[in-house]
Each structure stands twice: as structure tokens, then as C-alpha cells.
Amino acid sequence: MDSLHAIGFYVSAALSVAGGLSVAFLADRSRRGLALAVVAIGVAGIYLSLSAGFAAIVALVCYGGCAVLLAGSAYRAVEPATGGRWRQLGAIAAAALMAALAYAAYRGDFNRATYFGGTIGSAALGRRLLAHDALATEAVAALILVALAGATLAWRARDRTR
């Protein structure tokens, strides 16, 4: 990875982290929507620095759509359906996942890869993720799966109480 790509990657990562923290800590819904749009730009920039333009477009559309929904007037907050003990267990699991990702990032190195997919190639992203960072990729996939399952259970529990 040459210096221009590295600068783009780190700037995009900083945008993603700053936007994510802003989404978590801002009180106003419209500002949180704007912060989520910043996250969209950061994630798309990360994908572009990895020469995965198609994934960048998909991330930009998905995160941008979520930002519009979050900032919109029809947004409703979902109340947690789990008890404090389950939340603590989830926080411990998230900390363990963070430790595994930090270990993978610390022990890893930039992967030297050739890109066959061009600028709009998701094949290049797949090669990069699976050639060197398979553990981190699996951890992120597991985190997404658990988050989606938890959101589904919370939504179903909320609908049963009506």
C-alpha cells in the first residue's frame, strides 16, 4: 500500500470513528443522522482505499439510507427488551470481540495483493479480507449476526406486549 492509499485509509478510518462516536453521544436526532452520514463517507473511503468501489457504493447507499431514516420525523426509539444481566453479558462479549480484533490488528501486517477486479471490484475486497485477516473478518461477521438476531428478538418482544 503506497503512502497515498495509506493516508486515505487512515483519514477515512478517523472519519468513521469520529462519526460513530458522534452517533453514540449526540443528543439531537438530526445531528446523529448527520454523524451517520459522516460514517458512511468514512466507510466508503476505506473501501475505496482497498480498491473495492462496488462495496464503497453499497456502503454509501446503506449508511446514507440509515442516516436519512435516523434524522427523519418518523423515527421511533426501540426500548430495550432485555434485563441488565443480559446487557452486562453482551458488554463482556463485545469486550472479548474487541480484544480479539485488537490482537488480530496488532499481529497483522499490510497484505501485498494484486487487484484483479478493477476499481469497482468486490473480488479485490474479498481477496484482501480472506488472504490475511480471516479472523477479523469472521469476528465482524459474527458481531453483525448477533446484532441482527438481537434486534429481531427485541422487535418481536416489543410487538408481543401490544
N, C-alpha and C positions, 0 to 999 in steps of 0.2 A: 504494500500500500504506500503510495507516494505521499509526500507531505500535504499536497492539496486535498487529497481524499481524506487524510487523517484529520486535517483541520475541519473539513466539512462534517466528518463523523462526530468529532468532539463538540463542535458548535451545535449540531443537531441533537446530540445527547443532552447537552446543557439545556437546550430549549425544552426537550421532553421532560427532564427532571423538574425544571422551574415551573413549567405548566402543570405538571402532575401535583406538585406541592401546592400550587395556587388553587387547583380544583379542590384539594382536600381542606384548605384552610380559609378560603374566602367565604364570606357570609352571603353575599348577594348572588342570586341565581344567574343573572345576566353576565356578571364578571366571571363566574365559574364556567359558563358557556364559552366566553372568550378565551379563558385559560385552556379549555379543552381544545379549542381551535389551534392554540399555540402548540399543544401536544401533537395535534395532527400534523402540523408543519414539521415539527421535530422528528417524528417517526418517519414521515415521508422522506425527510432529508437523510436519515440513517439508511433507509432502503436504497435511496439514490446513490449514496456513497459506496454501497455494496453492489452497485450496478444491477439493481433489481427494480427497474422502472415500473413494471406491472404491479408489483407488490406495493410500491410507493403510491401509485394511483388508487389502488384498492384501500390502503390505509387512510389516505387523504379523504376519500369519499366516506368511509365508515366513521372515522373520528369526526369529520365535519358534520355528518348527519346527526351523530350523538350530541355534538355541540349545539346544533340548532334545536334539537329536542330538549336539551337541558335548559337552554335560555328561553324557550318558548313559554307561553302562558298556560298551556295545557299540562305542564309538568306537575306530577304528584310525587311526593316523597313516599317511599315504601318503609313502613315501620318494621323494625327487626322482629322476627318471629321466634328467635332463639333466646335461650337463657344466658345468663352471664358466664356459666361454666363452659358452654359450647363456644362462646366468643373467646374466652381465655385459651381454650384448646386450639381454636383457629389461629389465634395470635402466636402461639408456640409453634404451630405447624408452619406459619408464614416465616417466623424467625429461622426455623430449620431450613426452609427452602432458600431463604436469603443467604444463609451460611453456605449451603451447597453451591449456589450461584457465585458467591464471592470466592469460594475455593476454586471453582472452575475458571473464573476470570483470572485469579492470581496465578494458577498453574498453566494457563493457556498462553498462547503467543499468536501473533497475527498469522493467518494462514495465507500462504502464497498460492494463489489459484489462478487459472486462466478461465476467462469467461467466454462461454460459447453461445450464450443466449442473447448477447447484444444489450442494449440499454433497457429494453422492455422485456427482460427475460427472468421469469421466476425460477428457471432451472439453475441460474447462477446463484441465486439465494439459497436454494436447496443444497447445492454442492458445498457452498461455504458453511452452512449450518451443520450439515451432516459430516463433512470432512474433518472438522476439528472440534466443534462444540456440540457434540451429540448429547452430552449430559445436560448442558444448559438448555438445549432445545427441548429435551424431554421434560425437564423441570418446568419450563414455561408452559408447555402443553398441558402438563398435569395441573398447574395452577389455574389455567383457563378452564379446564374441565371441571375442577372443583368449584370455581366461582360460578360457572353457569348452572351446575347442579344445585348449589346453594341458593342462587337467585330463583331458580324454578321452585324449589321447596318452599322458600319464603313466600313466593307469589301464591302458590297453591294453598298454603296455610292461611294466608290472608283472605283468600276467596272463600274458604270453608267457614270463616267466622261471620260471614254476611248472611 
